[in-house]
Amino acid sequence: MEGLTGRMTARVRGVVLDADGGPVPGARVALEAGPVPLPDVALLTGADGTFALDLPTPGEYVVAAHGDDASARARLTAPSEHVLELRLVPRGP
């Protein structure tokens, strides 16, 4: 797939899970950091906790997921197809 600059991009697919390993529908997932400026846009996971994000350019990214009082982060390098499992960890008091 090609990005806006004509370069190849990647897609990251994944699932957001709760502490017990169950899928989290409606969790907010976004690119938190990357090699280029990123829009402040998030998507919501589907009923089965899954999501898919397109990465605009090759490089290192941080993907973040947020649910009710819990969050998770993962670091990945594009351009390759990635499948992430983000397990939400409750936030401290």
Phi, psi and omega in degrees: 000149182251141176274185182297333181272000182088355178278158175291142176241179179231166175236135175252129177244152179190186178221141175257127183241151174277180184299335180268000179092007178273150180294148180246099176287144176077013175288146180270127182236135181208159170279118184269329180208153179193181184283351179226162175301137183243143177292153178274074184230138177233159174238165179253142177292155178285182181301334179263011178081005184271159178208164173214131179234137172271137179261127189288335184203157177300152177142190182264136182231156169243122177257131180239144175234140180227132175233194179297109177055030179210154180208167177207152177221150176217146178252138178214163178241128177261153020251099169209158180290129181238145171234118183251146169243111180256113180260118183292135178245128180302140177286149179292167181294000000 
